[in-house]
Amino acid sequence: KNFVPLEVFRTNMHQRTQASVWISFCEIYNEYVYDLLNVLSTSKTQKRRILRICEDQGGSSYIKDLKWINVQSTEEACKILKIGNKNRSFACTRMNEQSSRSHSIFSIRLLRLTDEHQPHVLGVSELSFCDLAGSERCNKTQAFGDRLKEAGNINNSLHILGKCIAALKQNQNPKMKPSYIPFRESKLTRLFQPFFCGKGKACMIVNINQHASTYEETLHVMKFSAIAKEVIQTILPKSFGYFPPNLVGGDGKPVVHFDANTSTDDFPDSNKTSTEEEVDITILSHEDLLKTTENLKEKLVAERQSKLLLEVKIRREMAEEMFRQLLETEEAWRQVVLHNRLEDMKDSYEEKLESKFEMYKEAIKKHAYMCAMEQIEDHYVPVEEFLAEQEKVE
């Protein structure tokens, strides 16, 4: 539990607080986000504007340029809800005359403010109602063309939601290896990721049809809800020190100034604001945007300088390492060349010795032949003299 000092509690008791309620209404149709509170043109050629999902500095997803309307009563909120419902995507199928062809999200933001000349934000709470649109079997609805494409996108989005819920359930078991949660594979799961990751709390309401013809759909939905029921949600403590935004009213003047030094621990009822969300950067005042831009520029310059110094250091280390490797390679090649040169010299000397040996061998043979011929010439007797000597002897 968080204990608040007595002096702070007394100060907060004397502060007068007021609430400001803001409403938005959008839909995710074929994986595109549209604002249902934008005034639609009667021209058929003009298309609806597609909105983009971004992230704030706290890592939470939000819809950029989504219209938020400040309401003063329940009647105004209901009127806005009816206007948005008229702009929703509906179509007639074989199983439903008014079938939702998109995921619609109706959000309410409640701001707690101090009643002063420059009111400070004490808390931002958000409540979102999402119509998931039921999973359909195309063979029963007999959808084709645009209806088939819409059903495919809805079924795929619900399939990814089921994968996220199953992964959250698996990650709660310490004996199992943590698995990847595919929040970014769908616009729906990406928007509601903070509610599943400790920055909020999610509740699922399941509707079923008791008719026997929808037995398979009912069984699928019940299995889906059984897995979702076992997911344990843990709310993480959150402070307001992320970003200092302003809310701007209809006259263009800032309605709320956000105090970056304020945290939920400074107030006695901080447990009631566990689902507080940061205000979007898109609703900052002009002055705060300029200040924020200058701060970001200074941070960017400092970051670039540090990265440049790091790059110089890395390049120097790489150059030294490459020079060392070149020296080692050169020495290795020198040894290889020296070894090859010795081998070549050895082969050359062997060839020279072989040739000299053959030359000496030929010279010895020639000398022996000449000596033999000289001896033959010294003892040579002509045939006539030999025959004459034989006759004398006889």
C-alpha positions in Angstrom: 0.0 0.0 0.0 1.0 3.6 -0.6 1.0 5.9 2.5 0.5 9.6 1.9 2.0 12.1 4.3 -0.5 14.0 6.5 0.6 17.4 5.1 0.1 16.3 1.5 -3.3 14.8 2.3 -4.5 18.0 4.0 -3.4 20.0 1.0 -5.2 17.8 -1.4 -8.4 17.9 0.7 -8.4 21.7 0.4 -7.9 21.6 -3.4 -11.0 21.8 -5.4 -11.1 19.3 -8.3 -13.1 19.0 -11.4 -13.5 16.5 -14.2 -13.3 16.9 -18.0 -14.8 14.1 -20.2 -13.6 13.5 -23.8 -15.0 11.0 -26.3 -13.8 9.4 -29.5 -15.3 6.9 -31.9 -13.4 4.9 -34.5 -13.5 1.7 -36.5 -11.0 -0.8 -37.9 -12.3 -1.7 -41.3 -10.2 -4.1 -43.5 -7.2 -3.3 -41.3 -7.6 0.4 -41.9 -8.5 2.9 -39.1 -11.2 5.4 -39.7 -12.7 8.2 -37.5 -16.4 7.7 -37.2 -16.9 11.3 -36.0 -15.6 13.0 -39.1 -18.2 14.7 -41.2 -18.7 12.6 -44.3 -19.1 14.3 -47.7 -22.1 13.5 -49.9 -19.7 13.1 -52.9 -19.1 9.5 -53.8 -15.7 10.2 -55.2 -14.3 11.5 -51.9 -12.9 8.7 -49.7 -12.6 8.5 -46.0 -9.3 9.5 -44.5 -7.2 6.6 -43.2 -5.6 7.3 -39.8 -2.3 6.0 -38.6 -1.3 4.2 -35.4 1.7 5.7 -33.6 3.4 5.3 -30.3 4.1 7.9 -27.6 7.3 8.1 -25.5 5.8 5.7 -23.0 5.5 3.0 -25.7 1.7 3.1 -25.7 -0.1 3.0 -29.1 -2.6 5.8 -30.1 -4.4 6.8 -33.2 -2.9 10.0 -34.7 -5.3 12.8 -35.7 -8.3 11.0 -34.1 -10.9 13.5 -33.1 -11.6 13.8 -29.3 -14.8 15.8 -28.4 -15.3 17.4 -25.0 -18.9 16.6 -23.7 -20.8 18.2 -20.9 -23.6 15.8 -20.3 -24.8 12.2 -20.9 -27.2 13.5 -23.6 -24.3 14.9 -25.6 -22.3 11.6 -25.3 -25.3 9.6 -26.5 -25.9 11.9 -29.4 -22.2 11.5 -30.5 -22.5 7.7 -30.1 -25.6 7.7 -32.4 -23.8 9.9 -35.0 -20.8 7.5 -35.0 -23.0 4.5 -35.3 -24.5 5.9 -38.5 -21.1 6.1 -40.0 -20.1 2.5 -39.1 -19.7 -0.2 -41.7 -22.8 -2.5 -41.8 -24.0 -5.0 -44.3 -26.7 -7.7 -44.7 -25.7 -11.3 -44.7 -27.7 -14.5 -44.8 -27.4 -14.9 -41.0 -27.6 -11.2 -39.9 -29.5 -8.3 -41.5 -27.3 -5.7 -39.7 -23.9 -7.5 -39.6 -20.9 -5.5 -38.3 -18.2 -5.4 -40.9 -15.5 -3.8 -38.7 -14.2 -3.5 -35.2 -15.6 -0.3 -33.6 -14.0 1.4 -30.6 -15.8 3.9 -28.5 -13.5 5.5 -25.9 -14.1 7.8 -23.0 -11.3 9.8 -21.3 -11.8 11.3 -17.9 -9.4 14.0 -16.7 -9.2 14.9 -13.0 -8.1 18.6 -12.7 -7.4 21.0 -9.9 -9.8 23.9 -10.0 -7.2 26.7 -10.3 -6.3 29.4 -12.8 -3.8 27.0 -14.5 -5.3 23.7 -13.7 -3.0 20.7 -13.3 -3.8 17.1 -14.3 -4.3 14.8 -11.3 -5.2 11.8 -13.4 -6.2 10.5 -16.9 -8.4 7.5 -17.0 -9.7 5.8 -20.1 -12.6 3.4 -20.8 -12.9 1.8 -24.2 -15.8 -0.3 -25.5 -14.8 -2.4 -28.5 -17.3 -4.3 -30.7 -15.1 -7.2 -31.9 -17.7 -8.3 -34.6 -18.5 -12.0 -34.5 -16.4 -14.6 -36.3 -18.2 -15.9 -39.4 -18.2 -19.0 -41.4 -18.4 -18.0 -45.0 -20.2 -21.1 -46.1 -23.1 -20.2 -43.9 -23.2 -16.5 -44.6 -22.6 -17.1 -48.3 -20.5 -14.0 -48.4 -18.6 -13.1 -51.6 -16.8 -10.1 -53.0 -16.4 -7.2 -50.5 -18.4 -9.2 -47.8 -15.9 -12.1 -48.1 -12.9 -9.8 -47.8 -14.4 -8.1 -44.7 -15.2 -11.5 -43.1 -11.6 -12.6 -43.8 -10.1 -9.5 -42.1 -12.4 -9.8 -39.1 -11.6 -13.6 -38.7 -7.9 -12.9 -39.0 -7.9 -10.1 -36.5 -9.8 -12.3 -34.0 -7.4 -15.2 -34.7 -4.4 -12.9 -33.8 -6.3 -11.8 -30.6 -6.7 -15.4 -29.7 -3.0 -16.1 -30.3 -2.1 -13.1 -28.0 -4.4 -14.3 -25.2 -3.0 -17.9 -25.5 0.6 -16.5 -25.4 -0.2 -14.4 -22.3 -1.6 -17.5 -20.6 1.5 -19.5 -21.5 3.8 -16.8 -20.2 2.1 -16.9 -16.8 3.4 -20.4 -16.3 7.0 -20.2 -14.9 7.8 -23.7 -16.0 7.2 -23.0 -19.6 9.5 -21.1 -22.0 8.1 -17.5 -22.6 6.7 -17.2 -26.1 6.4 -14.2 -28.4 3.1 -12.2 -28.2 2.1 -11.1 -31.7 0.5 -7.8 -30.8 1.8 -6.0 -33.9 0.3 -8.5 -36.4 -3.1 -6.7 -36.1 -4.3 -3.1 -35.6 -6.8 -4.3 -33.0 -4.2 -6.0 -30.7 -1.7 -3.2 -31.3 -4.1 -0.6 -30.0 -5.1 -2.6 -26.9 -1.6 -3.9 -26.1 -1.3 -1.6 -23.1 -4.4 -3.0 -21.5 -2.9 -6.5 -21.6 0.6 -5.4 -20.5 -0.1 -3.9 -17.1 -1.2 -0.4 -18.1 -4.8 -1.2 -17.9 -7.4 -4.0 -17.4 -9.4 -5.8 -20.0 -12.8 -7.4 -19.7 -14.4 -9.6 -22.4 -18.2 -10.0 -22.7 -19.2 -13.0 -24.9 -22.5 -13.3 -26.7 -23.8 -16.6 -27.9 -26.8 -17.9 -29.9 -28.6 -20.8 -28.3 -29.9 -22.1 -31.7 -28.7 -25.5 -32.7 -27.6 -24.4 -36.1 -24.9 -22.2 -34.6 -23.4 -25.0 -32.4 -20.0 -24.8 -33.9 -19.7 -21.0 -33.6 -20.9 -21.2 -30.0 -18.4 -23.9 -29.1 -15.6 -21.9 -30.7 -16.5 -18.8 -28.8 -16.8 -20.6 -25.5 -13.3 -22.2 -26.0 -12.0 -18.7 -26.8 -13.5 -17.2 -23.7 -12.3 -20.1 -21.5 -8.7 -19.3 -22.4 -9.2 -15.6 -21.9 -10.7 -16.2 -18.5 -7.5 -17.9 -17.3 -5.3 -14.9 -18.1 -4.3 -13.1 -14.9 -3.9 -9.3 -15.3 -1.5 -7.4 -13.2 -1.7 -3.6 -13.0 1.7 -1.9 -12.9 2.2 1.3 -11.0 2.4 4.3 -13.2 3.6 7.9 -12.8 3.0 11.0 -14.9 6.6 11.8 -15.5 6.7 10.7 -19.1 5.7 13.7 -21.1 4.2 17.1 -20.4 1.2 17.5 -22.9 -1.6 20.1 -23.0 -5.2 19.6 -23.9 -6.6 22.3 -26.2 -10.2 23.4 -26.1 -12.5 24.6 -28.9 -11.1 28.2 -28.6 -7.5 27.0 -29.2 -6.4 27.8 -25.7 -4.9 25.1 -23.4 -7.4 23.6 -21.1 -5.1 21.6 -18.9 -1.4 22.0 -18.1 0.4 18.8 -17.2 2.7 18.9 -14.2 5.6 16.5 -14.9 6.6 16.5 -11.2 3.2 15.1 -10.2 2.8 11.3 -9.5 0.0 9.1 -8.4 1.7 8.6 -5.1 1.0 12.3 -4.2 -2.7 11.7 -3.9 -4.7 9.6 -1.4 -7.0 8.0 -4.1 -4.2 6.9 -6.5 -5.5 3.3 -6.5 -8.6 4.5 -8.4 -6.5 5.8 -11.2 -4.5 2.7 -12.0 -5.7 2.8 -15.6 -4.4 6.3 -16.2 -3.1 6.9 -19.7 -0.8 9.6 -21.0 -2.3 12.4 -23.1 -1.4 12.2 -26.8 1.4 14.3 -28.2 -0.9 15.3 -31.0 -2.9 17.6 -28.7 0.0 19.7 -27.5 -0.2 23.5 -27.7 2.0 25.4 -30.2 4.4 26.7 -27.5 4.9 23.3 -26.0 5.4 21.8 -29.4 8.2 24.3 -30.1 9.8 23.7 -26.7 9.6 20.0 -27.2 11.1 20.3 -30.7 14.0 22.3 -29.4 14.6 19.8 -26.6 14.5 16.9 -29.1 16.9 18.8 -31.4 19.4 19.2 -28.6 19.1 15.6 -27.7 19.5 14.6 -31.3 22.7 16.7 -31.7 24.1 15.3 -28.5 23.2 11.7 -29.6 24.8 12.3 -33.0 28.0 13.6 -31.4 28.3 10.6 -29.1 27.6 8.3 -32.0 30.3 10.0 -34.0 32.8 9.7 -31.3 31.9 6.0 -30.9 32.2 5.5 -34.7 35.7 7.1 -34.6 36.8 4.9 -31.7 35.4 1.8 -33.5 37.1 2.7 -36.8 40.5 3.2 -35.0 40.1 -0.2 -33.3 39.2 -1.8 -36.6 42.2 -0.2 -38.3 44.6 -1.4 -35.6 43.1 -4.9 -35.8 43.3 -5.0 -39.6 47.0 -3.8 -39.5 47.9 -6.5 -37.0 46.2 -9.1 -39.2 48.0 -7.8 -42.2 51.4 -8.1 -40.4 50.5 -11.7 -39.3 49.5 -12.6 -42.9 52.6 -11.0 -44.3 54.8 -13.0 -41.9 52.9 -16.2 -42.8 53.4 -15.6 -46.5 57.1 -14.9 -46.0 57.5 -18.2 -44.3 55.6 -20.0 -47.1 57.6 -18.2 -49.8 60.9 -19.1 -48.0 59.9 -22.7 -47.7 58.8 -22.9 -51.4 62.1 -21.2 -52.4 64.2 -23.8 -50.5 62.2 -26.6 -52.2 62.8 -25.1 -55.6 66.6 -24.7 -54.9 66.7 -28.3 -53.7 65.1 -29.6 -56.9 67.4 -27.4 -59.0 70.5 -28.7 -57.3 69.3 -32.3 -57.7 68.8 -31.7 -61.5 72.2 -30.2 -61.9 73.9 -33.1 -60.0 72.0 -35.6 -62.2 73.2 -33.9 -65.3 76.8 -33.7 -64.1 76.7 -37.4 -63.1 75.5 -38.3 -66.6 78.2 -36.2 -68.2 80.9 -37.8 -66.1 79.5 -41.2 -66.9 79.7 -40.5 -70.7 83.2 -39.2 -70.3 84.4 -42.3 -68.5 82.9 -44.5 -71.2 84.6 -42.5 -74.0 87.9 -42.6 -72.2 87.7 -46.4 -71.7 86.8 -46.8 -75.4 89.8 -44.7 -76.5 92.2 -46.7 -74.3 90.9 -50.0 -75.7 91.4 -48.8 -79.2 95.0 -47.7 -78.5 95.8 -51.1 -77.1 94.4 -52.8 -80.2 96.5 -50.6 -82.5 99.7 -51.5 -80.6 99.2 -55.2 -81.0 97.6 -55.2 -84.5 99.3 -57.6 -87.1 98.2 -57.5 -90.7 96.8 -60.7 -92.2 99.5 -61.0 -94.9 102.3 -60.9 -92.3 100.5 -63.4 -90.1 100.1 -65.9 -93.0 103.7 -65.4 -94.1 104.9 -66.1 -90.6 102.8 -69.3 -90.5 104.3 -70.5 -93.7 107.8 -70.0 -92.4 107.0 -72.0 -89.4 105.7 -74.9 -91.4 
